[in-house]
Amino acid sequence: MDRYLDKSDGQFENPLVWPLFEVLQETDQEWKVHTLSSHLIEKGLLTQLDESPDKDLFKRNFLIMNALYQLQTELYPEQWLQVEAMNIQLFSVAETEGSIQAIDTVHPLREYYLEWTNYQVEEDEVKRLLNEFWSNYRRYLGGSRAVASMDRIQALKLFGLSESATAKDIRKQWRKLAMKHHPDRASGDADKFRVMCEAWNVLR
């Protein structure tokens, strides 16, 4: 199995999660899927996914919606991410005036976009695309020469995990650390976030 696939639950780690978080933190405006797509393209984080215009559009939308639903789970309950194709917006708990709603885990659209088989491409193609996204995101963040030679043991140590950690353990810890150190969080630290990204790149 590829390093992107967690055998325990069959889920891929979508690298668009963190770029989307940055975009949503930049402004309190409402977004639409196509405007988010255009913004990510401008940043060089999203490229053409298929020669067919229709399939290309579908794949872009699918990956963005998948990332949004993953991010919604990561941010809850500290922040509420409204995920609707034509109305995407990030709110703080204060902005919702205590009326923050629970995540509808059985919503048909949520279930559809979190199921990778609906992407309708071979697994190898999904892996290739995600690898490309991760490479683009690392370039966007700026690599660190100091951690360029990091090995798996060092990466696990940075994550606070033992050598016996499972793929699920690693992914869970990555998300926890990414949420803690992301520069757009109140407790964030851009340098630590870059190092954690490098460690994740070794471990994923």
Secondary structure, 3 states (H helix, E strand, C coil): CCCCEECCCCEECCCCHHHHHHHHHHCCCCECHHHHHHHHHHCCCCCCCCCCHHHHHHHHHHHHHHHHHHHHHHHCCCEEEEEECCEEEEEECHHHCCCCCCCCCCCHHHHHHCCHHHHCCCHHHHHHHHHHHHHHHHHHHCCCHHHCCCCHHHHHHHHCCCCCCCHHHHHHHHHHHHHHHCCCCCCCCHHHHHHHHHHHHHHC
